[in-house]
Structure formats: structure tokens, C-alpha cells
Amino acid sequence: MRKIPSSRVGQPVPAESSPGNSNLLGWMARRGIAEAMACALAFLAYVPALGYPFVYDDKPQIIENPAIHAWHYLPNYFTSHAWAELYPNVQGNYYRPLFLLWLRLNHAMFGLNPKGWHLTDVLCHVVATYLVFVLVRRLAASRSIAFTAAALFALHPIHIESVAWVSGVTDPLMTVFAIGSILAFLRFREARRWGWMAAALALFALGLLEKETAIITGPLVFVYVWLYADGRSGISRFLFALKQSLGFLALSILYLPLRAFVLHGFSHTVTPLPLASMALTEPSILWLYVRHLLFPAGFSGLYGLPYVQQGASAAFLVPAILLLASAVASGLVIRHLKNARLALLACCWMVLPILPILWLRAYAEGDIAHDRYLYFPSVGFVLLVSLVLAEAAGLWGKYARALEWGALAVIALAYLSGTMSQQRFWSSDLSLYQRAYSIAPRDNLVCNDLGAALMDAGDPGDAITLYSQVLTREPGFWLSNYNLGYTYYKIGKLPEAEQYLRRAIAINTADSDEYLYLGLSIWRQGRADEAVTYLQRAIQIRPTAPGYHFALAMVQRDRNDIPAAESELNLEIQYHPESITARQQLSALTSGAAESNR
């Protein structure tokens, strides 16, 4: 009889391990059946997303980002922040070279056809689902618990943002690397072969380069070893867990200075939020996450959660009390589980990855909560739910399996319904921001984003109304000043465009587009000499931005400075050889110059 390794808990149920059984459980115990079913659920739940366009940050990050359109940018992925090509003069908080590489590979395969991008995103979720199955099977020594966890992970609506949105793939990718690393570590623990440890550390390193949250892998390994260090106690138990996780700690120590060096600091402040206000706001964020895990409805791309300023306010007290009650209830449940240690590991898996994202100074106001941050923590959640379902069903004797599968079917159907119905909000920018507006109609960022979507949909009037409402509440809100100026430019109200674009520049001098459209607004009012200064400033900020050199060339042409115009068109073609309009204009200028010289 094969002995179960000490790193695994629980006992396999005989019916699960007997391929000769003719019932459903015996059939699913066959190698590959349950895994394939879980993966099929993960894919089928997101079939509608395959037809969605690029939305939200996809446009600047993919469509407008030259860094992922050519291979010669590849070295820059490892030496700059993720948005460096778009915002070279802005300090970034994201060091994600492998994410940029993923985008580059997708662009090389699919160009700007979103169907292929969505397919690879969904397939990444499928791989993550498979790894959840393998992980839980090893930890719980039960294929039925593993299938329950994988099926719930595949279908939980909390993953919509990460799977239905192309740029949300950062969390599924990181999860694949992190779970792969932990699985390799478990194999090392069983086989004592250092090749498995090398694989674990290599996957951990890839996870770190994909997304910062992967750093939690090391603490999770430490917690696992500490929980299952049988025969040890006190300081001996701690030192043993530290020794086993030392490789992860060493890589983390190497990674953090590298990240700080590339980003010119460990974390840059986006919003100068007082520490007291940050602490008072965190319970409302955490309760949102708990609520969405337990009752997965009411999802949105943006929630517009406000900062909490007073400790005596309901915005702090109510979520704080609910969180405390949830923690107490979870503790009581875990105490009565046979697999209490594994349940405790699941709780740590839920909590630890959330801690780094609670540093709210790193986020813009109104942008402090996202469901995608729960993709990795949800592994712990589905593991805990699976353990509870299995043990609760076990109380019913011979009906245990029927009840377990029945409960799973009910939850899975509810999850599938929620995922299918709520992912449609990601089918366009307009539907995404209309959904956010229905949840947070007075949030400045939400109003601004909805205004931009309305403008793109050909409704500048409603867009102007929204921007004006924001500026009535907060005149110094940069995005709405810029977008209002841009909207007036697009509809031909040039004096108004100039007014708001100048206001935007007075608030934020780092954005290049505001200089571009101010220059164009001034040029179209007949002040070409003045326009040159602003267009040159835009180019100084982003020398390779598409259309910038072309715009300056047109102004120089109107100033009758043909050599300068030709020079700018040549630069436009150099940076963007696909620009047919630039080639046509250069040909026309060259032909005109030749005619003049005859």
C-alpha cells in the first residue's frame, strides 16, 4: 500500500480511488476526467468574452502603446516601469517585464484583433483552474475536494475582470507562476530532489517579474511548512519553516532592490492620503472583497469607494464590525473542521495577498478597489469552501456524496449564471462605465470615464455635462479639464478647448496629449507660430508618440517652412512606418518643392 506523504492531509475515499466503480464518483476518479471537466467549465463560462473589443486600459496599454508593437523595445521591459513608453516623465509603481512580454507576444500573433487576445486570456484562466485542481488534490488528498475547488474557481464571478478584460490577465498569469512554484516546492518536499526546488524558485522569479503580488508566495510556503512541521514546536518549528522557505526569501531580497532601482523608489505616492484616513478606509475595501467572495453580485470595473475621514462614521464602523464578525465565524468553523490546518492555510492564502494592495497612496482617488485583486486570494476561498462542503456533507452518512455533489451543483449554477450575466458589462467601454456610474454616480473618476465613453460613442453633449458636473464639484480635477478641452476641440469649439486645455496644463505639466491638442486648437484658430511651441513640447515629452510629428509637420507646412515639415514627416515615418498619410504628405511636399525649383 502506497503511503501518503506527510506533507498531505486527509485520506482518499475508497470510492474515489477505485476506477472500477460504475457510479459518477467512480467515473470521475479516473485520471484526467475531473481535471478536463473543470477546465471545460473555465473555458465555457467565458465564451462570450471572446467577442468583446478592447476596453478600459486596453486602449492605451495595447492599441496606443508602441512598446508592445515592436521587438526592439524588449530590453526596455526590464529597465523601466510598465507605462514608461506612454508616460516617460511620470514615475511608475509597476515593474512587470513579463506582462509586457506577454502583450508583445499577443501582438505578434494577433495584431490588434481582440479575439486572439481574449482567447489567450481565457486559456490562461483554464491553466490556472487546472493548477488549482492539482494543488488541492495534493493538499487534501481528495479528488472530489479538488474538483469542487477547481469548479468553483473556474466559475466564480469574482474573476470576470481578470478574464473578460484583456489587460486583466496579469493576475491569472501571476497565479499560474505562483501555484506552479508551490507545486514544485511540494514535489521537492516529497522527493528531496533539488531540481524541484530549482524549478520552484525559477517559477517564483517569473511570477515576481510578472506582477509584484507574487512576492506573497514565499510567506505562503513558510506558513505551509510551519503548519505541517509535525514533531516540532516553538522556535524549532519556526526555524525549520524559515529554512525550508529560505530560497524564496533570498529571491525576494534580490527582487525588491531591483524593483526599487528600476522604478527609482519602492512605491511612489499617487494620492497623498493621510495614514489615519488610509486605515479608516481599508475596512470598507476589505468588506467589499469579502462580500463579493461570499455573495458574487453587483460587480463593476470601478466602485468609486470614497475615503473615510472619521472613525465614528458608519462608513468605518459598519464594515469593521462585519469584518470582525466574519473573522469570528470563520474561526469557529475552522475549529470544527477535521482538516483545520489546511483550512487555516486557505485563510492565510486569502489574507496575505490582499495586504500589499491596502497601501492606498499608490492609487488614484476613486480607483482603490478592484475585483481582479481577488483572483489569487480566491484560491484560498474555494479551498476553504470545498473543505466545508465535504465535511458538512459527511454528517449525513450514506447521503453524504449526493449532498456534496448537489450543493456543488447549486453553487456552480449560481456562479455560472453570475459570470455569464455580469461579464457583459465588459463588452464595451460604454456599458462598463454606465455600470460603474449606476454604482457610484458622484465619483469623479467614474463620471470622467463615462464621459470619455460617451464622447467615443458620438454623444459629446452628455459627455460635456458629466465633465462639467465633475468640475463643479472639484475644479482642479485634471482629467475632466483635459477631457472637456479635448471634447470641445473635437466638436470645433476652439476657444473653449484652449481654455480648458490651458487649465489642464496648469494642473499637470507631465501629460503630452494636452500640449498636442492645445497646439492644434491654437493652430486651427490661425496662430501657427504659437502652436509650434506646444507641439514641440508634446514631442519633447513623448518623442515617438503616433501622430505627433505629423501634426507639427502640418503646422510647419502652413508656416511655409517646408524643410522643417519634411523633417517631421520623416520622423513620423521612422517611428511609425505604417503611416500611409505621412508618406502621402511627404510625397506631396517633395513634389511641390521639386516643382518650385524648376
JODA-V224698 format. One record per residue. N is the residue number from 1. RES is the residue in one letter. SS is DSSP state (2 for helix, 1 for strand, 0 for the rest). PSI is psi in degrees with one decimal (NA if undefined). NEAR is the number of other C-alpha atoms within 8 Angstrom. Layout:
# JODA-V224698
<<N & RES & SS & PSI & NEAR> <N & RES & SS & PSI & NEAR>>
This chain:
# JODA-V224698
<<1 & M & 0 & 129.8 & 2> <2 & R & 0 & 132.7 & 3> <3 & K & 0 & 135.7 & 4> <4 & I & 0 & 129.6 & 5> <5 & P & 0 & 151.7 & 6> <6 & S & 0 & -17.9 & 6> <7 & S & 0 & -3.9 & 9> <8 & R & 0 & 151.0 & 10> <9 & V & 0 & 165.5 & 10> <10 & G & 0 & 167.1 & 8> <11 & Q & 0 & 137.0 & 7> <12 & P & 0 & 139.7 & 9> <13 & V & 0 & 132.2 & 7> <14 & P & 2 & -40.4 & 6> <15 & A & 2 & -29.6 & 8> <16 & E & 2 & -33.2 & 14> <17 & S & 2 & 1.8 & 10> <18 & S & 0 & 103.4 & 9> <19 & P & 0 & -9.8 & 9> <20 & G & 0 & -12.9 & 6> <21 & N & 0 & 140.6 & 9> <22 & S & 0 & -9.4 & 6> <23 & N & 0 & 175.0 & 6> <24 & L & 2 & -41.6 & 6> <25 & L & 2 & -42.5 & 9> <26 & G & 2 & -37.8 & 15> <27 & W & 2 & -42.2 & 12> <28 & M & 2 & -16.2 & 10> <29 & A & 0 & -13.0 & 14> <30 & R & 0 & 141.8 & 10> <31 & R & 0 & 125.6 & 6> <32 & G & 0 & -19.2 & 6> <33 & I & 2 & -54.6 & 10> <34 & A & 2 & -39.7 & 12> <35 & E & 2 & -45.1 & 10> <36 & A & 2 & -39.0 & 8> <37 & M & 2 & -43.4 & 8> <38 & A & 2 & -42.8 & 14> <39 & C & 2 & -37.6 & 13> <40 & A & 2 & -40.2 & 9> <41 & L & 2 & -42.2 & 11> <42 & A & 2 & -37.4 & 15> <43 & F & 2 & -48.4 & 12> <44 & L & 2 & -32.6 & 7> <45 & A & 0 & -24.1 & 12> <46 & Y & 0 & 19.0 & 13> <47 & V & 2 & -41.1 & 8> <48 & P & 2 & -33.0 & 9> <49 & A & 2 & -18.8 & 12> <50 & L & 2 & -21.0 & 11> <51 & G & 2 & 6.5 & 9> <52 & Y & 0 & 152.7 & 12> <53 & P & 0 & -178.0 & 8> <54 & F & 0 & 135.6 & 10> <55 & V & 0 & 168.5 & 11> <56 & Y & 0 & -129.3 & 6> <57 & D & 0 & -4.6 & 7> <58 & D & 2 & -35.7 & 11> <59 & K & 2 & -53.8 & 10> <60 & P & 2 & -36.1 & 9> <61 & Q & 2 & -25.8 & 10> <62 & I & 2 & -58.7 & 9> <63 & I & 2 & -43.8 & 8> <64 & E & 0 & 5.6 & 8> <65 & N & 0 & 101.1 & 11> <66 & P & 2 & -20.2 & 8> <67 & A & 2 & -24.9 & 8> <68 & I & 2 & 8.8 & 13> <69 & H & 0 & -6.1 & 9> <70 & A & 0 & 145.8 & 9> <71 & W & 2 & -21.7 & 7> <72 & H & 2 & -10.2 & 5> <73 & Y & 2 & -7.8 & 9> <74 & L & 2 & -46.4 & 10> <75 & P & 2 & -30.3 & 7> <76 & N & 2 & -23.1 & 7> <77 & Y & 2 & -32.8 & 14> <78 & F & 0 & -3.5 & 9> <79 & T & 0 & 9.0 & 7> <80 & S & 0 & 169.1 & 10> <81 & H & 0 & 167.3 & 14> <82 & A & 0 & -24.8 & 12> <83 & W & 0 & 18.5 & 10> <84 & A & 0 & -37.6 & 11> <85 & E & 0 & -30.8 & 10> <86 & L & 0 & -37.4 & 9> <87 & Y & 0 & 72.5 & 11> <88 & P & 0 & -23.0 & 10> <89 & N & 0 & 8.8 & 7> <90 & V & 0 & 134.5 & 7> <91 & Q & 0 & 134.5 & 9> <92 & G & 0 & 157.5 & 11> <93 & N & 0 & 3.5 & 10> <94 & Y & 0 & 112.6 & 10> <95 & Y & 0 & 99.4 & 16> <96 & R & 0 & 66.4 & 15> <97 & P & 2 & -36.2 & 11> <98 & L & 2 & -28.6 & 10> <99 & F & 2 & -44.1 & 11> <100 & L & 2 & -38.3 & 11> <101 & L & 2 & -40.6 & 11> <102 & W & 2 & -45.4 & 8> <103 & L & 2 & -40.8 & 10> <104 & R & 2 & -42.0 & 12> <105 & L & 2 & -41.9 & 8> <106 & N & 2 & -40.5 & 11> <107 & H & 2 & -38.4 & 11> <108 & A & 2 & -33.6 & 8> <109 & M & 2 & -39.5 & 7> <110 & F & 2 & -4.5 & 10> <111 & G & 0 & -130.9 & 7> <112 & L & 0 & 29.6 & 6> <113 & N & 0 & 109.7 & 7> <114 & P & 2 & -19.9 & 12> <115 & K & 2 & -44.6 & 10> <116 & G & 2 & -39.2 & 11> <117 & W & 2 & -43.8 & 11> <118 & H & 2 & -37.3 & 16> <119 & L & 2 & -46.4 & 9> <120 & T & 2 & -32.2 & 8> <121 & D & 2 & -48.0 & 12> <122 & V & 2 & -40.3 & 13> <123 & L & 2 & -33.5 & 9> <124 & C & 2 & -39.6 & 12> <125 & H & 2 & -36.9 & 13> <126 & V & 2 & -44.9 & 13> <127 & V & 2 & -43.3 & 10> <128 & A & 2 & -40.3 & 12> <129 & T & 2 & -43.6 & 15> <130 & Y & 2 & -42.9 & 12> <131 & L & 2 & -33.7 & 11> <132 & V & 2 & -42.5 & 14> <133 & F & 2 & -50.0 & 13> <134 & V & 2 & -42.8 & 9> <135 & L & 2 & -49.2 & 11> <136 & V & 2 & -35.1 & 14> <137 & R & 2 & -40.0 & 12> <138 & R & 2 & -39.3 & 9> <139 & L & 2 & -41.5 & 10> <140 & A & 2 & -8.9 & 13> <141 & A & 0 & 40.6 & 12> <142 & S & 0 & 121.5 & 14> <143 & R & 2 & -31.9 & 11> <144 & S & 2 & -41.7 & 8> <145 & I & 2 & -38.3 & 13> <146 & A & 2 & -41.8 & 16> <147 & F & 2 & -42.2 & 12> <148 & T & 2 & -48.1 & 11> <149 & A & 2 & -44.6 & 16> <150 & A & 2 & -39.6 & 14> <151 & A & 2 & -42.8 & 13> <152 & L & 2 & -39.9 & 12> <153 & F & 2 & -41.5 & 12> <154 & A & 2 & -36.1 & 14> <155 & L & 2 & -13.9 & 14> <156 & H & 0 & 126.6 & 13> <157 & P & 2 & -14.6 & 12> <158 & I & 2 & -16.5 & 13> <159 & H & 2 & 1.0 & 12> <160 & I & 2 & -47.8 & 12> <161 & E & 2 & -37.3 & 13> <162 & S & 2 & -26.4 & 16> <163 & V & 2 & -39.0 & 15> <164 & A & 2 & -12.7 & 14> <165 & W & 0 & 124.4 & 13> <166 & V & 2 & -48.7 & 12> <167 & S & 2 & -9.2 & 9> <168 & G & 2 & 0.6 & 12> <169 & V & 2 & -9.9 & 12> <170 & T & 2 & -42.4 & 11> <171 & D & 2 & -44.1 & 13> <172 & P & 2 & -41.7 & 15> <173 & L & 2 & -46.9 & 12> <174 & M & 2 & -38.8 & 14> <175 & T & 2 & -40.0 & 13> <176 & V & 2 & -47.2 & 12> <177 & F & 2 & -42.2 & 12> <178 & A & 2 & -46.9 & 13> <179 & I & 2 & -39.7 & 11> <180 & G & 2 & -40.5 & 11> <181 & S & 2 & -44.3 & 14> <182 & I & 2 & -38.3 & 11> <183 & L & 2 & -41.5 & 10> <184 & A & 2 & -38.1 & 12> <185 & F & 2 & -40.9 & 11> <186 & L & 2 & -38.5 & 9> <187 & R & 2 & -38.3 & 10> <188 & F & 2 & -41.9 & 13> <189 & R & 2 & -34.7 & 8> <190 & E & 2 & -46.6 & 8> <191 & A & 2 & -16.5 & 6> <192 & R & 0 & 37.4 & 7> <193 & R & 0 & 124.9 & 7> <194 & W & 2 & -16.1 & 7> <195 & G & 2 & -33.8 & 7> <196 & W & 2 & -37.4 & 11> <197 & M & 2 & -39.4 & 11> <198 & A & 2 & -41.2 & 8> <199 & A & 2 & -40.7 & 10> <200 & A & 2 & -44.9 & 14> <201 & L & 2 & -34.9 & 12> <202 & A & 2 & -44.4 & 9> <203 & L & 2 & -36.6 & 12> <204 & F & 2 & -43.7 & 15> <205 & A & 2 & -41.0 & 9> <206 & L & 2 & -39.3 & 10> <207 & G & 2 & -41.4 & 16> <208 & L & 2 & -39.0 & 14> <209 & L & 2 & -11.0 & 12> <210 & E & 2 & -46.1 & 15> <211 & K & 0 & 144.0 & 14> <212 & E & 2 & -30.7 & 11> <213 & T & 2 & -19.2 & 9> <214 & A & 2 & -16.9 & 13> <215 & I & 2 & -19.3 & 11> <216 & I & 2 & -14.9 & 9> <217 & T & 2 & -43.4 & 11> <218 & G & 2 & -52.7 & 11> <219 & P & 2 & -34.9 & 9> <220 & L & 2 & -39.6 & 12> <221 & V & 2 & -43.4 & 10> <222 & F & 2 & -46.8 & 12> <223 & V & 2 & -42.1 & 11> <224 & Y & 2 & -49.8 & 9> <225 & V & 2 & -41.5 & 11> <226 & W & 2 & -41.2 & 11> <227 & L & 2 & -34.3 & 9> <228 & Y & 0 & 20.4 & 9> <229 & A & 0 & 68.3 & 10> <230 & D & 0 & 141.6 & 5> <231 & G & 0 & -0.2 & 4> <232 & R & 0 & 154.1 & 7> <233 & S & 0 & 163.9 & 7> <234 & G & 2 & -136.7 & 6> <235 & I & 2 & -31.6 & 6> <236 & S & 2 & -42.0 & 8> <237 & R & 2 & -43.5 & 11> <238 & F & 2 & -47.2 & 10> <239 & L & 2 & -36.5 & 8> <240 & F & 2 & -45.2 & 11> <241 & A & 2 & -37.6 & 13> <242 & L & 2 & -41.7 & 9> <243 & K & 2 & -43.7 & 7> <244 & Q & 2 & -30.9 & 9> <245 & S & 0 & 12.4 & 12> <246 & L & 2 & -37.0 & 8> <247 & G & 2 & -40.0 & 8> <248 & F & 2 & -39.6 & 11> <249 & L & 2 & -42.6 & 9> <250 & A & 2 & -43.9 & 8> <251 & L & 2 & -37.8 & 10> <252 & S & 2 & -40.8 & 10> <253 & I & 2 & -33.7 & 8> <254 & L & 2 & -37.4 & 8> <255 & Y & 2 & -42.8 & 9> <256 & L & 2 & -46.0 & 9> <257 & P & 2 & -35.4 & 8> <258 & L & 2 & -46.9 & 8> <259 & R & 2 & -43.9 & 11> <260 & A & 2 & -36.3 & 11> <261 & F & 2 & -45.9 & 8> <262 & V & 2 & -40.4 & 11> <263 & L & 2 & -1.0 & 14> <264 & H & 0 & 42.5 & 7> <265 & G & 0 & 156.1 & 9> <266 & F & 0 & -44.2 & 9> <267 & S & 0 & 128.2 & 7> <268 & H & 0 & 139.2 & 10> <269 & T & 0 & 121.2 & 8> <270 & V & 0 & -40.9 & 8> <271 & T & 0 & 117.2 & 10> <272 & P & 0 & 70.0 & 6> <273 & L & 0 & 128.9 & 8> <274 & P & 0 & 146.4 & 6> <275 & L & 2 & -38.1 & 6> <276 & A & 2 & -44.4 & 7> <277 & S & 2 & -37.4 & 12> <278 & M & 2 & -45.1 & 14> <279 & A & 2 & -37.0 & 8> <280 & L & 2 & -25.5 & 13> <281 & T & 2 & -29.1 & 13> <282 & E & 2 & -38.3 & 9> <283 & P & 2 & -36.6 & 12> <284 & S & 2 & -35.4 & 12> <285 & I & 2 & -47.2 & 11> <286 & L & 2 & -39.9 & 10> <287 & W & 2 & -35.7 & 12> <288 & L & 2 & -44.2 & 8> <289 & Y & 2 & -44.8 & 10> <290 & V & 2 & -44.2 & 8> <291 & R & 2 & -40.1 & 9> <292 & H & 2 & -28.6 & 11> <293 & L & 2 & -43.0 & 10> <294 & L & 2 & -40.5 & 6> <295 & F & 0 & 82.5 & 6> <296 & P & 0 & 76.3 & 13> <297 & A & 0 & 163.8 & 7> <298 & G & 0 & 32.2 & 4> <299 & F & 0 & 155.8 & 9> <300 & S & 0 & 161.3 & 9> <301 & G & 0 & -29.7 & 10> <302 & L & 0 & 143.7 & 11> <303 & Y & 0 & -15.6 & 12> <304 & G & 0 & 36.0 & 14> <305 & L & 0 & 129.3 & 11> <306 & P & 0 & 158.7 & 7> <307 & Y & 0 & 143.9 & 8> <308 & V & 0 & 128.3 & 12> <309 & Q & 0 & -22.2 & 8> <310 & Q & 0 & 130.2 & 8> <311 & G & 0 & -22.3 & 8> <312 & A & 0 & 1.9 & 6> <313 & S & 0 & 154.2 & 8> <314 & A & 2 & -28.5 & 6> <315 & A & 2 & -24.0 & 8> <316 & F & 2 & -47.0 & 15> <317 & L & 2 & -44.0 & 10> <318 & V & 2 & -52.7 & 8> <319 & P & 2 & -33.3 & 12> <320 & A & 2 & -42.7 & 11> <321 & I & 2 & -41.9 & 8> <322 & L & 2 & -38.0 & 9> <323 & L & 2 & -43.2 & 11> <324 & L & 2 & -43.3 & 8> <325 & A & 2 & -39.1 & 8> <326 & S & 2 & -41.2 & 8> <327 & A & 2 & -42.2 & 8> <328 & V & 2 & -44.9 & 8> <329 & A & 2 & -42.1 & 8> <330 & S & 2 & -41.7 & 8> <331 & G & 2 & -40.9 & 8> <332 & L & 2 & -39.4 & 8> <333 & V & 2 & -45.4 & 8> <334 & I & 2 & -38.0 & 10> <335 & R & 2 & -28.2 & 7> <336 & H & 0 & 4.9 & 7> <337 & L & 0 & 141.8 & 11> <338 & K & 0 & -40.1 & 5> <339 & N & 0 & 53.8 & 9> <340 & A & 2 & -37.7 & 10> <341 & R & 2 & -42.1 & 8> <342 & L & 2 & -36.5 & 10> <343 & A & 2 & -38.3 & 13> <344 & L & 2 & -39.0 & 9> <345 & L & 2 & -41.1 & 13> <346 & A & 2 & -40.4 & 13> <347 & C & 2 & -42.5 & 11> <348 & C & 2 & -36.0 & 11> <349 & W & 2 & -32.3 & 13> <350 & M & 2 & -38.7 & 14> <351 & V & 2 & -46.6 & 9> <352 & L & 2 & -44.8 & 11> <353 & P & 2 & -18.2 & 12> <354 & I & 2 & -24.6 & 11> <355 & L & 2 & -45.7 & 8> <356 & P & 2 & -28.4 & 8> <357 & I & 2 & 1.9 & 8> <358 & L & 2 & 1.3 & 7> <359 & W & 0 & 86.5 & 8> <360 & L & 2 & -14.6 & 10> <361 & R & 2 & -18.7 & 12> <362 & A & 2 & -1.9 & 11> <363 & Y & 0 & 154.3 & 10> <364 & A & 0 & 152.2 & 9> <365 & E & 0 & 133.8 & 8> <366 & G & 0 & -3.5 & 13> <367 & D & 0 & 35.7 & 12> <368 & I & 0 & -3.2 & 11> <369 & A & 0 & 130.8 & 9> <370 & H & 0 & 140.5 & 9> <371 & D & 2 & -24.7 & 13> <372 & R & 2 & -23.8 & 12> <373 & Y & 2 & -12.5 & 10> <374 & L & 2 & 2.7 & 11> <375 & Y & 0 & -53.2 & 14> <376 & F & 0 & -46.2 & 12> <377 & P & 2 & -26.1 & 14> <378 & S & 2 & -18.0 & 11> <379 & V & 2 & -45.1 & 14> <380 & G & 2 & -38.0 & 14> <381 & F & 2 & -49.7 & 13> <382 & V & 2 & -31.4 & 13> <383 & L & 2 & -45.9 & 12> <384 & L & 2 & -44.8 & 11> <385 & V & 2 & -40.4 & 9> <386 & S & 2 & -40.8 & 12> <387 & L & 2 & -43.6 & 12> <388 & V & 2 & -44.3 & 9> <389 & L & 2 & -44.6 & 10> <390 & A & 2 & -44.6 & 10> <391 & E & 2 & -35.8 & 10> <392 & A & 2 & -41.4 & 8> <393 & A & 2 & -33.1 & 13> <394 & G & 2 & -17.7 & 9> <395 & L & 0 & -9.5 & 7> <396 & W & 0 & 19.0 & 8> <397 & G & 2 & -124.0 & 7> <398 & K & 2 & -14.6 & 5> <399 & Y & 2 & 5.3 & 8> <400 & A & 2 & -50.1 & 11> <401 & R & 2 & -41.1 & 9> <402 & A & 2 & -41.3 & 7> <403 & L & 2 & -41.2 & 9> <404 & E & 2 & -46.7 & 11> <405 & W & 2 & -35.0 & 8> <406 & G & 2 & -44.3 & 8> <407 & A & 2 & -41.1 & 9> <408 & L & 2 & -42.9 & 9> <409 & A & 2 & -42.6 & 8> <410 & V & 2 & -47.7 & 8> <411 & I & 2 & -42.5 & 9> <412 & A & 2 & -41.3 & 12> <413 & L & 2 & -39.8 & 8> <414 & A & 2 & -43.4 & 8> <415 & Y & 2 & -45.7 & 13> <416 & L & 2 & -43.4 & 12> <417 & S & 2 & -44.1 & 8> <418 & G & 2 & -40.1 & 12> <419 & T & 2 & -44.3 & 14> <420 & M & 2 & -38.8 & 11> <421 & S & 2 & -35.6 & 7> <422 & Q & 2 & -17.4 & 10> <423 & Q & 2 & -15.9 & 12> <424 & R & 2 & -19.9 & 10> <425 & F & 2 & -20.6 & 10> <426 & W & 2 & 11.7 & 14> <427 & S & 2 & -12.0 & 12> <428 & S & 0 & 159.6 & 11> <429 & D & 2 & -39.8 & 11> <430 & L & 2 & -47.0 & 10> <431 & S & 2 & -34.9 & 11> <432 & L & 2 & -46.5 & 13> <433 & Y & 2 & -27.4 & 14> <434 & Q & 2 & -38.1 & 9> <435 & R & 2 & -46.6 & 10> <436 & A & 2 & -38.9 & 15> <437 & Y & 2 & -33.9 & 13> <438 & S & 2 & -23.4 & 7> <439 & I & 2 & -39.3 & 8> <440 & A & 0 & 73.8 & 11> <441 & P & 0 & -13.9 & 9> <442 & R & 0 & 7.4 & 7> <443 & D & 0 & 129.3 & 10> <444 & N & 2 & -42.4 & 9> <445 & L & 2 & -42.4 & 10> <446 & V & 2 & -46.6 & 16> <447 & C & 2 & -41.6 & 14> <448 & N & 2 & -45.3 & 14> <449 & D & 2 & -38.7 & 9> <450 & L & 2 & -38.7 & 15> <451 & G & 2 & -43.1 & 13> <452 & A & 2 & -39.4 & 10> <453 & A & 2 & -39.9 & 11> <454 & L & 2 & -39.6 & 13> <455 & M & 2 & -44.1 & 11> <456 & D & 2 & -29.1 & 7> <457 & A & 0 & 3.3 & 7> <458 & G & 0 & 28.9 & 6> <459 & D & 0 & 69.1 & 9> <460 & P & 2 & -26.7 & 10> <461 & G & 2 & -50.6 & 6> <462 & D & 2 & -32.5 & 9> <463 & A & 2 & -45.3 & 14> <464 & I & 2 & -39.8 & 11> <465 & T & 2 & -44.6 & 8> <466 & L & 2 & -45.8 & 12> <467 & Y & 2 & -40.6 & 15> <468 & S & 2 & -37.3 & 10> <469 & Q & 2 & -42.0 & 8> <470 & V & 2 & -45.1 & 14> <471 & L & 2 & -23.0 & 12> <472 & T & 2 & -40.3 & 7> <473 & R & 2 & -40.6 & 6> <474 & E & 0 & 90.0 & 7> <475 & P & 0 & -24.7 & 8> <476 & G & 0 & 12.8 & 7> <477 & F & 0 & 110.3 & 10> <478 & W & 2 & -47.5 & 9> <479 & L & 2 & -41.7 & 8> <480 & S & 2 & -33.8 & 12> <481 & N & 2 & -45.7 & 16> <482 & Y & 2 & -48.8 & 13> <483 & N & 2 & -33.5 & 11> <484 & L & 2 & -41.9 & 14> <485 & G & 2 & -42.8 & 14> <486 & Y & 2 & -42.0 & 11> <487 & T & 2 & -44.0 & 13> <488 & Y & 2 & -36.4 & 12> <489 & Y & 2 & -44.9 & 14> <490 & K & 2 & -31.5 & 7> <491 & I & 0 & 5.6 & 7> <492 & G & 0 & 10.3 & 6> <493 & K & 0 & 81.2 & 9> <494 & L & 2 & -40.8 & 12> <495 & P & 2 & -41.7 & 7> <496 & E & 2 & -39.4 & 10> <497 & A & 2 & -45.7 & 16> <498 & E & 2 & -41.5 & 13> <499 & Q & 2 & -49.4 & 9> <500 & Y & 2 & -30.6 & 12> <501 & L & 2 & -35.5 & 17> <502 & R & 2 & -38.5 & 9> <503 & R & 2 & -42.2 & 10> <504 & A & 2 & -41.5 & 14> <505 & I & 2 & -35.3 & 11> <506 & A & 2 & -28.7 & 7> <507 & I & 2 & -41.7 & 8> <508 & N & 0 & 113.1 & 8> <509 & T & 0 & 3.2 & 7> <510 & A & 0 & -12.7 & 8> <511 & D & 0 & 136.2 & 11> <512 & S & 2 & -33.8 & 11> <513 & D & 2 & -33.5 & 7> <514 & E & 2 & -36.1 & 12> <515 & Y & 2 & -38.9 & 14> <516 & L & 2 & -52.4 & 12> <517 & Y & 2 & -25.3 & 11> <518 & L & 2 & -43.4 & 14> <519 & G & 2 & -42.9 & 14> <520 & L & 2 & -37.5 & 11> <521 & S & 2 & -43.1 & 13> <522 & I & 2 & -41.6 & 14> <523 & W & 2 & -44.4 & 13> <524 & R & 2 & -11.7 & 9> <525 & Q & 0 & 6.1 & 7> <526 & G & 0 & 14.9 & 6> <527 & R & 0 & 68.0 & 9> <528 & A & 2 & -40.3 & 13> <529 & D & 2 & -40.8 & 8> <530 & E & 2 & -34.2 & 10> <531 & A & 2 & -34.3 & 14> <532 & V & 2 & -42.2 & 12> <533 & T & 2 & -44.4 & 9> <534 & Y & 2 & -37.1 & 12> <535 & L & 2 & -37.7 & 15> <536 & Q & 2 & -35.5 & 9> <537 & R & 2 & -39.0 & 10> <538 & A & 2 & -43.1 & 16> <539 & I & 2 & -35.2 & 13> <540 & Q & 2 & -37.9 & 7> <541 & I & 2 & -44.6 & 12> <542 & R & 0 & 87.1 & 12> <543 & P & 0 & -26.3 & 8> <544 & T & 0 & 10.6 & 8> <545 & A & 0 & 138.1 & 9> <546 & P & 0 & 133.6 & 9> <547 & G & 0 & -16.5 & 7> <548 & Y & 2 & -51.5 & 14> <549 & H & 2 & -33.4 & 12> <550 & F & 2 & -44.4 & 11> <551 & A & 2 & -45.2 & 10> <552 & L & 2 & -35.9 & 13> <553 & A & 2 & -40.7 & 14> <554 & M & 2 & -38.4 & 9> <555 & V & 2 & -43.8 & 13> <556 & Q & 2 & -35.4 & 14> <557 & R & 2 & -41.6 & 11> <558 & D & 2 & -27.1 & 8> <559 & R & 0 & -0.1 & 8> <560 & N & 0 & 24.6 & 6> <561 & D & 0 & 77.4 & 9> <562 & I & 2 & -43.5 & 10> <563 & P & 2 & -41.3 & 6> <564 & A & 2 & -39.7 & 10> <565 & A & 2 & -44.2 & 14> <566 & E & 2 & -39.2 & 12> <567 & S & 2 & -43.3 & 9> <568 & E & 2 & -37.7 & 12> <569 & L & 2 & -38.2 & 15> <570 & N & 2 & -37.6 & 9> <571 & L & 2 & -39.5 & 9> <572 & E & 2 & -43.8 & 17> <573 & I & 2 & -36.0 & 12> <574 & Q & 2 & -45.1 & 7> <575 & Y & 2 & -29.6 & 8> <576 & H & 0 & 76.3 & 8> <577 & P & 0 & -15.9 & 8> <578 & E & 0 & -5.8 & 5> <579 & S & 0 & 98.9 & 9> <580 & I & 2 & -38.1 & 7> <581 & T & 2 & -40.1 & 6> <582 & A & 2 & -40.1 & 11> <583 & R & 2 & -39.9 & 10> <584 & Q & 2 & -43.2 & 8> <585 & Q & 2 & -40.5 & 9> <586 & L & 2 & -40.9 & 11> <587 & S & 2 & -40.6 & 8> <588 & A & 2 & -40.6 & 8> <589 & L & 2 & -42.1 & 10> <590 & T & 2 & -41.9 & 9> <591 & S & 2 & -40.2 & 8> <592 & G & 2 & -39.8 & 8> <593 & A & 2 & -38.6 & 9> <594 & A & 2 & -40.6 & 8> <595 & E & 2 & -38.3 & 7> <596 & S & 2 & -28.1 & 6> <597 & N & 0 & -5.8 & 5> <598 & R & 0 & NA & 4>>
